[in-house]
């Protein structure tokens, strides 16, 4: 791992993670900061080592299958942000930094495909209700 500013290196991936989390759930992002936890401190090891410390082996393989298939590391920060959003409701109920870290340390129930799908496609593409406003 080398710290560079090239688009496929760790620094831009970290920046993307923070931007995604701030855009998709600013309340969660600032709740974590207010409790002394910087989200990147949790997500960086996940992204740096391909989520091997968080996911079950079969899910690591599912993630890496997508990384190789798309030939793009941008899935790493997208998946990290999706994990944060998946855990948001539970995290928002506590102010204890240790408990928050525990919440993010358990990846036993995380499934790559549904988390990515929910993050990238939060509602069906054929549902134009929100695209054009209420009727």
MODELLER restraints for C-alpha pairs under 7 A, 6 or more apart:
rsr = mdl.restraints
at = mdl.atoms
rsr.add(forms.Gaussian(group=physical.xy_distance, feature=features.Distance(at['CA:3:A'], at['CA:9:A']), mean=6.99, stdev=0.5))
rsr.add(forms.Gaussian(group=physical.xy_distance, feature=features.Distance(at['CA:3:A'], at['CA:10:A']), mean=6.37, stdev=0.5))
rsr.add(forms.Gaussian(group=physical.xy_distance, feature=features.Distance(at['CA:3:A'], at['CA:11:A']), mean=6.58, stdev=0.5))
rsr.add(forms.Gaussian(group=physical.xy_distance, feature=features.Distance(at['CA:4:A'], at['CA:11:A']), mean=6.60, stdev=0.5))
rsr.add(forms.Gaussian(group=physical.xy_distance, feature=features.Distance(at['CA:5:A'], at['CA:11:A']), mean=6.02, stdev=0.5))
rsr.add(forms.Gaussian(group=physical.xy_distance, feature=features.Distance(at['CA:5:A'], at['CA:12:A']), mean=6.56, stdev=0.5))
rsr.add(forms.Gaussian(group=physical.xy_distance, feature=features.Distance(at['CA:8:A'], at['CA:73:A']), mean=6.55, stdev=0.5))
rsr.add(forms.Gaussian(group=physical.xy_distance, feature=features.Distance(at['CA:13:A'], at['CA:74:A']), mean=6.61, stdev=0.5))
rsr.add(forms.Gaussian(group=physical.xy_distance, feature=features.Distance(at['CA:13:A'], at['CA:77:A']), mean=5.94, stdev=0.5))
rsr.add(forms.Gaussian(group=physical.xy_distance, feature=features.Distance(at['CA:14:A'], at['CA:77:A']), mean=6.81, stdev=0.5))
rsr.add(forms.Gaussian(group=physical.xy_distance, feature=features.Distance(at['CA:16:A'], at['CA:77:A']), mean=6.39, stdev=0.5))
rsr.add(forms.Gaussian(group=physical.xy_distance, feature=features.Distance(at['CA:17:A'], at['CA:77:A']), mean=4.60, stdev=0.5))
rsr.add(forms.Gaussian(group=physical.xy_distance, feature=features.Distance(at['CA:17:A'], at['CA:78:A']), mean=6.57, stdev=0.5))
rsr.add(forms.Gaussian(group=physical.xy_distance, feature=features.Distance(at['CA:17:A'], at['CA:80:A']), mean=6.98, stdev=0.5))
rsr.add(forms.Gaussian(group=physical.xy_distance, feature=features.Distance(at['CA:17:A'], at['CA:81:A']), mean=6.08, stdev=0.5))
rsr.add(forms.Gaussian(group=physical.xy_distance, feature=features.Distance(at['CA:20:A'], at['CA:81:A']), mean=6.47, stdev=0.5))
rsr.add(forms.Gaussian(group=physical.xy_distance, feature=features.Distance(at['CA:21:A'], at['CA:29:A']), mean=6.53, stdev=0.5))
rsr.add(forms.Gaussian(group=physical.xy_distance, feature=features.Distance(at['CA:21:A'], at['CA:81:A']), mean=5.60, stdev=0.5))
rsr.add(forms.Gaussian(group=physical.xy_distance, feature=features.Distance(at['CA:22:A'], at['CA:29:A']), mean=5.87, stdev=0.5))
rsr.add(forms.Gaussian(group=physical.xy_distance, feature=features.Distance(at['CA:28:A'], at['CA:88:A']), mean=6.32, stdev=0.5))
rsr.add(forms.Gaussian(group=physical.xy_distance, feature=features.Distance(at['CA:28:A'], at['CA:92:A']), mean=6.75, stdev=0.5))
rsr.add(forms.Gaussian(group=physical.xy_distance, feature=features.Distance(at['CA:32:A'], at['CA:38:A']), mean=6.36, stdev=0.5))
rsr.add(forms.Gaussian(group=physical.xy_distance, feature=features.Distance(at['CA:32:A'], at['CA:39:A']), mean=6.79, stdev=0.5))
rsr.add(forms.Gaussian(group=physical.xy_distance, feature=features.Distance(at['CA:35:A'], at['CA:95:A']), mean=6.05, stdev=0.5))
rsr.add(forms.Gaussian(group=physical.xy_distance, feature=features.Distance(at['CA:35:A'], at['CA:97:A']), mean=6.09, stdev=0.5))
rsr.add(forms.Gaussian(group=physical.xy_distance, feature=features.Distance(at['CA:36:A'], at['CA:97:A']), mean=6.87, stdev=0.5))
rsr.add(forms.Gaussian(group=physical.xy_distance, feature=features.Distance(at['CA:37:A'], at['CA:97:A']), mean=6.76, stdev=0.5))
rsr.add(forms.Gaussian(group=physical.xy_distance, feature=features.Distance(at['CA:43:A'], at['CA:80:A']), mean=6.10, stdev=0.5))
rsr.add(forms.Gaussian(group=physical.xy_distance, feature=features.Distance(at['CA:46:A'], at['CA:53:A']), mean=6.83, stdev=0.5))
rsr.add(forms.Gaussian(group=physical.xy_distance, feature=features.Distance(at['CA:46:A'], at['CA:54:A']), mean=6.95, stdev=0.5))
rsr.add(forms.Gaussian(group=physical.xy_distance, feature=features.Distance(at['CA:47:A'], at['CA:76:A']), mean=5.56, stdev=0.5))
rsr.add(forms.Gaussian(group=physical.xy_distance, feature=features.Distance(at['CA:47:A'], at['CA:77:A']), mean=6.75, stdev=0.5))
rsr.add(forms.Gaussian(group=physical.xy_distance, feature=features.Distance(at['CA:51:A'], at['CA:60:A']), mean=6.57, stdev=0.5))
rsr.add(forms.Gaussian(group=physical.xy_distance, feature=features.Distance(at['CA:52:A'], at['CA:60:A']), mean=6.17, stdev=0.5))
rsr.add(forms.Gaussian(group=physical.xy_distance, feature=features.Distance(at['CA:54:A'], at['CA:105:A']), mean=6.61, stdev=0.5))
rsr.add(forms.Gaussian(group=physical.xy_distance, feature=features.Distance(at['CA:54:A'], at['CA:106:A']), mean=6.70, stdev=0.5))
rsr.add(forms.Gaussian(group=physical.xy_distance, feature=features.Distance(at['CA:54:A'], at['CA:107:A']), mean=4.99, stdev=0.5))
rsr.add(forms.Gaussian(group=physical.xy_distance, feature=features.Distance(at['CA:55:A'], at['CA:107:A']), mean=5.18, stdev=0.5))
rsr.add(forms.Gaussian(group=physical.xy_distance, feature=features.Distance(at['CA:55:A'], at['CA:108:A']), mean=6.37, stdev=0.5))
rsr.add(forms.Gaussian(group=physical.xy_distance, feature=features.Distance(at['CA:55:A'], at['CA:110:A']), mean=6.79, stdev=0.5))
rsr.add(forms.Gaussian(group=physical.xy_distance, feature=features.Distance(at['CA:56:A'], at['CA:108:A']), mean=6.20, stdev=0.5))
rsr.add(forms.Gaussian(group=physical.xy_distance, feature=features.Distance(at['CA:59:A'], at['CA:111:A']), mean=6.29, stdev=0.5))
rsr.add(forms.Gaussian(group=physical.xy_distance, feature=features.Distance(at['CA:59:A'], at['CA:112:A']), mean=6.04, stdev=0.5))
rsr.add(forms.Gaussian(group=physical.xy_distance, feature=features.Distance(at['CA:62:A'], at['CA:112:A']), mean=6.62, stdev=0.5))
rsr.add(forms.Gaussian(group=physical.xy_distance, feature=features.Distance(at['CA:63:A'], at['CA:112:A']), mean=6.13, stdev=0.5))
rsr.add(forms.Gaussian(group=physical.xy_distance, feature=features.Distance(at['CA:67:A'], at['CA:73:A']), mean=6.23, stdev=0.5))
rsr.add(forms.Gaussian(group=physical.xy_distance, feature=features.Distance(at['CA:67:A'], at['CA:75:A']), mean=6.57, stdev=0.5))
rsr.add(forms.Gaussian(group=physical.xy_distance, feature=features.Distance(at['CA:79:A'], at['CA:116:A']), mean=6.11, stdev=0.5))
rsr.add(forms.Gaussian(group=physical.xy_distance, feature=features.Distance(at['CA:82:A'], at['CA:115:A']), mean=5.88, stdev=0.5))
rsr.add(forms.Gaussian(group=physical.xy_distance, feature=features.Distance(at['CA:82:A'], at['CA:116:A']), mean=6.56, stdev=0.5))
rsr.add(forms.Gaussian(group=physical.xy_distance, feature=features.Distance(at['CA:82:A'], at['CA:119:A']), mean=5.74, stdev=0.5))
rsr.add(forms.Gaussian(group=physical.xy_distance, feature=features.Distance(at['CA:91:A'], at['CA:100:A']), mean=5.93, stdev=0.5))
